[in-house]
Amino acid sequence: VVTMGQYGDATPKVFPFVRMALWYQLLVIWKTQDGPTQANEEECSRAVYEAYIGQFMSRKSFLQSIKQDYITAVEYTLFHIALRLPPACDITVPGDAKGNNFQSVPGFPCATYNDYGRAIFSEIQALVGITRRAYQSSVCKLEPIGHAGGSGVTMLITHDRKYIVKQITRAEKQKLVAMLEDYYLHIKKSTKTGSLICSILGCHAIRMAPEESQAKTIYLVVMQNAEYIASHRVLGRVLLKVDLKGSWVKRRKAPGGRLVTEALTRGKASAQVPTAKDMDLLEAGGDPQVQQRLQQLDHGFIQTALENDAQFFAANQIMDYSLLLLFFEDHPPQCFIIDYLQDWNWQKRLETLCKALQIWLTSCTRPKYVRHGRQCYGPLAPGVSSVPPALYSLRFRHNVTSVLRGAGLTTDLRAFGCAVEPVLQVDESQNLLPGAAAAPVDLP
């Protein structure tokens, strides 16, 4: 592993910057060991292990991890180094949320980092009850949890299971930085009014390469772990995850709500936690066990928090977020809003148009123009996930609240105060779902 000859030449898919970064650091270690001879190869390997991963992973597990997934193991190690930076090396310039002031990583010359909005995120941590010392103690040791979430990105978890470290795209980083001040003000206001946002507690960029021209930048955020039960200070054993967006097109995993009822009837958490969607929970709403668990939610607080959060997202042109509902073995269910960094950009506008045309061609249902206030949106299909932020906000807070209460799902945007007109023909009685009435409809 240390000489790179054993596995390095056999892994052609390894990114060049990762290989060069590891090469560079190993040369530094070999210098202190009087050269890379066969006699001290084991000492070099031990030095790498003790310096970077000895505190959170056994030597055997590390070697197995490198053999199984070399890229993930190296990225994991580099992330761990960057997050162990001492406070004195952090950027402390007020308002430095948008700058590119990369600093060198102590003990790792081929890596640099940038800490976006450090002062603002420190205030956010204080607002949610996290002390600086406790936060540093949590993020200093990380463990991989593989590919999580719908995006399939690699995620890490802190050793105390309180926080998740998630890789994000450059566009998501830019969106977070652009709205950071508004985000802080919303979190501050929410301490009194309530919020379901899964808080982001830090945003970082890591650039790895011996030379600037070969640099590769990785962006990541540190956020609260939705599976951590703060009242009991334990990681809950999750029976079922439900991803709720308030839409109904392609929002079903299994017919008849079977996925939800089977998971809750089993009563024991499995290694692969199933993830259901809106229609799955809606169709399983008649099951007594599902009703009993949903009654444990604080519906009044959820409704107020959803309205506040959805209005904040709409004001910042954010859409495609979800309410993650978690059912546990021995604890009441809890929910958080996640994936709220998707901007309403030209890619999403094009996706909205393409989905509307696809539904037109496959189900002969005309796309619609939707008027809300002074704005007119369309052509679009109201039931798909990709709709403009203002409509997404309305549909999200009404339908998600309704589904959690077991009251059905509204498919007609006119129930939210919108005017709906099909393209090429004004026919307000036409709905997206065949056979649906003009009034709000409870789907079977």
Secondary structure by P-SEA (a helix, b strand, c coil): cccccccccccccccaaaaaaaaaaaaaaaaaaccccccaaaaaaaaaaaacccccccaaaaaaaaaccaaaaaaaaaaaaaaaccccccccccccccccccccccccccbbbbbcaaaaaaaaaaaacccaaaaaaaacbbbbcccccccccbbbbcccccbbbbbbcaaaaaaaaaaaaaaaaaaaaacccccccccccccbbbbbccccccbbbbbbbbbccccccccccccccccbbbbbccccccccccccaaaaaaaaaacccccbbbbbcaaaaaaacccaaaaaaaaacaaaaaaaaaaaaaaaaaaaccccccbbbbbbccccbbbbbccccccccaaaaaaaaaaaaaaaaaccbbbbbbbcccccccccccccccccaaaaaaaaaaaaaaaaacccccccccccbbbbbccccccccccccccccccccccc
